[in-house]
Amino acid sequence: MNAMEVQTHAQKLYAALGSKAVAEAHTKVVEFEKSGAVGEAQDWKQIEAALRTLSPPRAS
């Protein structure tokens, strides 16, 4: 998955799920790693990282 696709997917996921999008992406990473789908897990790691840049900072 190229950088543009990652960013587009992250934006769509964030629009649909809001602050829960990062957790959903992480769940996908874990599922794909457990099933041995390394490529898909890597794609979802990139999406998770992109989502972290889209999410507003947490209050401290």
VENLIN-V872702 format. One record per pair of residues at least 4 apart in sequence whose ideal C-beta (glycine too) atoms are under 7 Angstrom apart, sorted by sequence separation. I is the first residue (numbers start at 1). J is the second residue. D is the distance in Angstrom with one decimal. If there is no record, write none. Layout:
i=I j=J d=D
i=I j=J d=D
This chain:
i=1 j=5 d=4.7
i=3 j=7 d=6.3
i=4 j=8 d=6.3
i=5 j=9 d=6.1
i=6 j=10 d=6.2
i=7 j=11 d=6.3
i=8 j=12 d=6.5
i=9 j=13 d=6.2
i=10 j=14 d=6.1
i=11 j=15 d=6.3
i=12 j=16 d=6.4
i=13 j=17 d=5.9
i=14 j=18 d=6.8
i=17 j=21 d=4.1
i=20 j=24 d=6.0
i=21 j=25 d=6.3
i=22 j=26 d=6.4
i=23 j=27 d=6.4
i=24 j=28 d=6.7
i=25 j=29 d=6.7
i=26 j=30 d=6.6
i=27 j=31 d=6.3
i=28 j=32 d=6.2
i=29 j=33 d=6.2
i=30 j=34 d=6.3
i=31 j=35 d=6.4
i=37 j=41 d=6.0
i=38 j=42 d=6.4
i=39 j=43 d=6.6
i=40 j=44 d=6.5
i=41 j=45 d=6.4
i=42 j=46 d=6.7
i=43 j=47 d=6.5
i=44 j=48 d=6.2
i=45 j=49 d=6.5
i=46 j=50 d=6.4
i=47 j=51 d=6.3
i=48 j=52 d=6.7
i=50 j=54 d=6.7
i=51 j=55 d=6.2
i=1 j=6 d=5.5
i=32 j=37 d=4.3
i=14 j=21 d=4.6
i=17 j=24 d=5.7
i=13 j=21 d=4.6
i=32 j=40 d=4.3
i=33 j=41 d=4.6
i=32 j=41 d=3.8
i=13 j=24 d=6.8
i=13 j=25 d=6.8
i=29 j=41 d=5.4
i=32 j=44 d=6.2
i=29 j=44 d=4.5
i=28 j=44 d=4.3
i=29 j=45 d=5.5
i=25 j=44 d=5.6
i=29 j=48 d=6.3
i=25 j=47 d=5.1
i=26 j=48 d=5.7
i=25 j=48 d=3.9
i=22 j=48 d=6.2
i=25 j=51 d=5.6
i=22 j=51 d=4.8
i=21 j=51 d=5.1
i=22 j=52 d=6.2
i=22 j=55 d=6.2
i=13 j=47 d=6.9
i=19 j=55 d=6.5
i=10 j=47 d=5.0
i=14 j=51 d=5.9
i=9 j=47 d=5.4
i=13 j=51 d=6.7
i=6 j=46 d=4.6
i=10 j=50 d=3.7
i=14 j=54 d=5.0
i=6 j=47 d=5.6
i=10 j=51 d=4.9
i=1 j=43 d=4.6
i=7 j=50 d=5.5
i=11 j=54 d=6.8
i=6 j=50 d=5.3
i=10 j=54 d=6.1
i=1 j=46 d=6.7
